[in-house]
Amino acid sequence: MHQFKTERYEKQLQFIHNHPQSFFSLYALTDITREGRRSDMLRTDATYRSIDPKLRNMKEGQRIGGLIRLRMSGSVEPDFTLYDVYGKSVSLSAFRGNYVALYFWVTGNDLIIAENYRMIKAFKRYKDKNFKIISISLNPVKRKKTWEKEVKENRLAWIQV
């Protein structure tokens, strides 16, 4: 599948290169922007800039340009504010400029113990490299004490909301 997608990407880039004034080049750009890997976005952006300015200035062309810029910068999740184990508010937007893993979990699940172990290893390895973890508990409010206890017992040192 990877090979197929890579070949398709290359063919679409070639089509756009050969037809910079074709409206169909915008459709090809839409497809490769949606399906392409983030690492391909520099080439995709260069290809986008090579098409006719009339196409880039159309509503669809501007939308594609914005999508490429977004893909180049990473995805942006909608902001939220939740409360940590100490009652302090935590907003996702406060972590802009960092790599953030949103980790959803619930107490009382044996699989979570193994997953928490992996998260502890990742946290220790990357905590000094702009990497943050925000664990979001899916426990009902009535299990808050259980959640707080597991956070402390398992030494989950990253942000818990």
Buried (B, 14 or more C-beta within 10 A) or exposed (E): EEEEBEEBBEEBBEBBEEBEEBBEBBBBBBEBBEEBEEEBBEBBBEBBEEBBEEBBEBEBBEEBBEBBEEBEEEEEEEEEEBEBBEEEEBEBEBBEEEEBBEBEBBBEEEEBEEEBEEBBEBBEEBEEEEBBBBBBBEBEEEBEEBBBEBBEEBEBEBBBB
